Amino acid sequence: MNTPSRQPAARAHRGSPRRVPAPIGAERRGVLLLIVLSMLTLFMMLGAAYLVVATRSRETARAYSKLSLRNDNVRLPHSQIFDTVMLRVLRGVPAGQNVNVNLAQPAPTGVFIAPFESLLDDKYGGEIDASGNSFVLSGTAWQRGTQNPAPVYEQPPVLVLPQVNLDKVPPKDKDGYAFATTDLAGRVITILGTGRDPSSHRILQATDNGDGSYKLVVDNQPRNRPYEPVAGPSCRVVVNGREFSGSGTAGRPNESWDGFDDANPFLA
C-alpha cells in the first residue's frame, strides 16, 4: 500500500540536477590580474617621475651654464681662444719662445704653447730662412704703355699683370741655383691696392720683359667675392714662396710633410 506514495518523490529527486561544490580558490581568479596591473602602474609612475626629474635637471643645468657664461667674473671668450690656438698651429711658434694667451677676462694664469713649426710655412714657403733671406717676394705692379692702361687687367679667364718690379731679387738657393723667371710660376701672388680687399691668385705664367720686370698671368677662378679692379697706375703685390720645396731644415723649412718630432709635438 505504501509503494504508490513513494514514486513521485523518487521522480522529483531524479529530475533536479545535483549541485557540485565549487573548487577551493575559484573566487580568487582576478587577484593575479590585479597584481600585474598594479606593477605596470607602479613602473609607469616611476618612469614618469624619472622623466620629470631628468627634465628639471637639464633645465637647471642649462640655466646655470648661461648664468655662469654671462657672469663677467668667469666669462671666457671660447671662440677667441680656439681661433688663437688654431692660428698658432697654422703659423707656428718660433723656437725658444713660449706664447702666453691672455684672452679671458679677467686674464687667466696663462696658456703656454710649446714651440712648433708652421704649417703655412710649408704651404707658402715661409718668410725668412736661417741666413736671413726672405722666401716671400714683394714688389709693385705698374701699367705698361698705352695698350695696358691698368697694372692689373682682366683677360678672361685670367688676369694679366703687364709689369711687376720686385723690390729685391732673391739670392741663390741652398743648391746654388740663381733666381730665374720660371721660379715665379706656380707661386701664389696677393694683389693689394687702395680701396679694395686683397685677393690671392696662382701664377700660371711668368715672362721676363727684359728690363728687370716680369709679366705675370694669374688665374681668376670664380669665388664668392668677385675680383675687384685695381684703381690707379700701380699697386703693391706680395709673392709667396714655393710650396713644399724644402727639406725641413733651418735653411729650407717648407718641408713636404710634417710628422711627430721635437718641432711638431702637437702631431703626437
Beta strands, then each sheet from edge to edge (+ up, - down):
strand 1: 99-100
strand 2: 112-113
strand 3: 137-142
strand 4: 153-155
strand 5: 158-166
strand 6: 188-191
strand 7: 199-208
strand 8: 214-219
strand 9: 234-239
sheet 1: 1+ 2-
sheet 2: 4+ 5- 3+ 9- 6+ 7- 8+
end
